[in-house]
């Protein structure tokens, strides 16, 4: 389960480059993920496959990604992002 301890981990760790959170039902804790991305300067890869991320959560993620300059690999397979979400991300 994802909780605030993960946010604390990222504040203390400045070397972790890859985070894989597949199949975690993140929709319940999505604000924690956006908080991590907003403040992290080392993470380059984030995998969020199969997490019930819908278009509303995705747009929240996309707004956070506008501020994050280090993430280069994002996997959102098998979520509910929709065509509008994909187009929005492509234009970032």
URUR-V950986 format. One line per field, one symbol per residue. phi: phi as a letter, one per 20 degrees, with the letter a starting at -180 (. if undefined). psi: psi as a letter, one per 30 degrees, with the letter a starting at -180 (. if undefined). burial: b if it has 24 or more other ideal C-beta (glycine too) atoms within 12 Angstrom, else e. Layout:
# URUR-V950986
phi->???
psi->???
burial->???
This chain:
# URUR-V950986
phi->.ebfffffgffeddcfdccdcfldlfgfcfffffffffdedcfdccdcflclfeffffffffffffeeddfdccddglddfnffffffffef
psi->kkaffeeeefefjgfkfkkjhkhghfffheeeeeeeeefkgfkfkkjhkhghjaeeeeeeeeeefffkffkfjkjgkhaheleeeeeeefg.
burial->ebeeebeeebeeeeeeeebebeebebbebbebbbbbbbebebbeebbbeebbbeeebbbbbbebbeebebbeebebeebebeeebeeebeee
